[in-house]
């Protein structure tokens, strides 16, 4: 018996000693390590992932000949036949090539981990680095770039405010690397311009109601993904210089800008830092008249800084410290002349004389603009729990100051300012089950903790919106099941628990129409408000053939109406009598992507409902804003087509977006009325033609067409005259053409020229039209203007 035990032990020992291993490093074509690449041996059902340095190791492998498969999102799959001898230690390094053949993109925002765009059952637009660099010669305004590139996003307002630039007819949440820039407790709607476009590597726009990141994203969210400090050198950089002018009238219209970035790698430490300055001159419409300075871009100083520092603690651990400051200040030599509108009859015939600027000053007026400060410390730990899980957590800080224009809507006039500070921590886990074989199950889970303090006052010290202190926590889980490269099923849920403290305050007398009819001041007793909501999402996508990858999905969004606007116009004397409640949005959509060798087609249709309006409405009879209590139904569709010539010299594309919305009384679902222009955008059609006749020269011609939207009838107002209600004013369409060209002078030096509105079209942006009843925001768009730029790499 002892002999048998001894023999069995010997055999087991010999078998153990005969085990082999394999290790190596996976990099891209720029010799940068690829973190999270999978290494899998199908026959042995053994696999692992690379660490932060791109290294991997598989131990205790059986001897024999096997097939090694290497995979990484965004890169071509690579296979290698290997032979493992007994007791051998094989080393195999590999370089993966980018997968450019399937026109796909890698997205991280949709579920907080990397996924292919074509495998996500949702409507997503990714504006990559190449597309951003195509637009930078024409504009430094990210809002104008997104207007053209994102179907479903309303056209730019032509100002630094994005009020009315909704996404599919609903409010949107803006983020920089996941840090919220919007101020949903008192929505100043200035968040789209939060970072310099030169510091963005890509923009991910998730459309439709979503609970992935919580409050404020009823229509979706925009996430700016900033550039990473990837470099093979100790120091390298890019210098951008540009000058701008108006071509309709050049008097004092010259502007200039500079952006400098540096990056490098010092062993385990890498960095990216940048700074920019920009000054704009006068802005004129097509007739040479100064454009309305309210919310304007004329005579504005814009400063920005950005830094991202990474340090590898170990092969599995990394620290990232990042932050940015974005500051704009308009000090215009012009003062606004308000628009005039007159409605003649019940048919709605009208005349509209736009506002404009005239030389002058307002005593005591401070420069208007925004200051945004972001800070983020992120810790990453990969391959824990037997290599199945990656962990990431971040601490972030965000500080906002939005200074608005002088307004006579306050007694004795004044300028308001929104102040908001946010602190948050977000631990996040991503676990993969069977991630190396044909069936892949991924679970992303964590919790968001947020403290937000917001108020709005006047620069002279008067308080308009009281201090609102928000504390919230939100656990969430998102799962993705990928079945045999044929189906992707995604499901998730999020629970938001929000608690707010509001101090006692007095409302300010206010006249929304600037007619001297000021609302009375009301003393309001503060208190605590509590909201909670459970939201979930479900979607499925068929992915076997890239020629047709359809999906269907359902998702919920959750937001509090613009609380500050409600509090500042309160008529109740106790906060608990204001009857606040959250708006919950249900979004249903169906769409598909079709990809072929030279072109891509994407189409989507959607329908969304909400129990309340997702904002506030103006009531003429009481001359004030109140929360929208009426349920909404919004529906629409988007289609886009892109074609690439076989020799890559031609690119042609077009997109069309249509959205419509209806509302009804709480107890009368059959009495439907159309939603206003601040919610529903007129149809948008875009087309572009890119031509690269030589390796050194490239050109781009882009067209944006806004359609008409006339849905409303006038009414008899308190002065016994015909009038349109606030935001319910007809919109007449227009067409704009923009041209840009780039020429490569040397391998590291290029010249660019952009001309916007090349036909010098006289037009009123959509917001200038639907906001006409208030007179304050109706101005003409800028006439023909140009930007000349020089770029140097070293």
C-alpha angles and dihedrals in degrees: 000000000000089000091054092050091048092050093049091050091049092051091050091049092050090049091051093049090050092062116118134206140204131203138168149131130272119208138164126243090275089057091250115145116250112224118205098019111151124232115196138174106202097196093053097036088228126137148150143179133245120255128231091286093049093253125140138178134190117194137192097025124166118249117255143078115305142167116247114204123197120196135177130165109258094017135093116264112250128199129192130187109225134183119210118202122202112283091001127146108206123195118205123173121186140190116213121208123220113260103234098154100083098048089232131150133210114234127193103172100067095071105358095260137072117285137155113260090229091056098055117093094221140078110265133167119201118196102197131201094265092054092046091051088051090060101038092081088062105039145001090206108106090195091065091048093053092044088065102035102043117069110212095031114113118242120273117274092227089240138079089262118086095199104144095018092116129168112236090338096305140091119277136209119229121207139176109212087338095310109128113242097177121091102220094171087064106006110213088173095220098115101104091076096057105125140023111267090226089067095052121096094187143339121230116200116190109195128206131032111320136170096197093109102018135225119039103026103102090133096031135267143270117222119191109208107204126216120277126227095248111153142138092209133073089235135005132149153175129233121200121189125178144167129202137197142168114248098198089062125359101192106131088337097124117118134173142192144186131198123186125186132180130187138170150152125243107181104281094359124077132173146190119191131169144170134189142186127194133177123188128203133212118318121217135187123234091279093052095254117139109257119241106282094211106115085350134161095217120114092003129153114211122189128178138173129184135181135177120183124185129191126184107220092182136339088278101036133066136174121207123189117187140162144159140195121206118184131174127177125181116203103173126186087213130081122205126260107202123238122253125219129182126185114202108191148351090279088069099244108162148163122226122196107190124226121251142176129268129186112271147091137244111226111248096004113149124211112277125225145087140286120198125183122186131181128178135178113191129188121196127192118180136196100018126151093043092320095300100107141056119198128201132172133173140191114210140184127195128183123186132187118178116183114195132203125276111276134191089204087094122072105267088003129265150171122256127214130196116215119191132168126186132190122184147166124199121185109190132184128194116193126184124201116197090351095160100056134062093278116062127183118187127184123192116189141158144112135269118216117190138177114190126179117186137169139156123216141154123266089243091063102263113135116228103170114028125233110285115196113195126190117180140166127190126184114198142177130194123186130193124192118191114192119201093316089292108088136027118198119189128185134163148154139206131194117207120197112184128181123185133190117202122189126221112274147162121238117235122240105256138180111198092189095046088235097128092254098127122189114238121258114255126199106224124195110222129216143142129314125192130194131176134174140176113212129180140182136204131185142158131200132189109221108168095106121038088204088073123014108166126183140185125198147172123203140167131219130197131200143152114238115250092295095188093056089052095048095047092055097041119145095184120087095220128055091224091060095060090081100220121183135167125259116236118197126201115202126194121183145164126195147143143208122216118194127187134166095278109015145037129208125194128179133171138175124196144182125192135181133191131193090224138016109277094230143013131294131211117239112205094199093062096027092231147099119257133178113274107247097175120101117242136216118196127179138167149126143239132203130182133179128191127185127192120193117233092249092046092236095113131049121176127178144162139184137188128198127190127178133169133178139195135188134193141185119279093249099028113064093167097059099080126180131181122258120243130258094260086069107025119050125209116252114287127208123184131183133178138185119195119190127184106183093173137014089257101044129061130169136188130194116191132186128196118190123188116198130215124271118188111161106137142086124211124243137206108264131205090278091057092247132119114264143160121238123247111289090359097102128122118264120212117202131238140184127229129191123202127186130195133178134185131194127192105222093177135351090272101027128069137172126211138188128191128185118190124199089009092181090055091236117194104222145148115229113238094257091052087061106041091043092051096111089069092050092206102091103038110113137142121258121250118276125229111326136171141211124200117193142183124199126194126185124195 
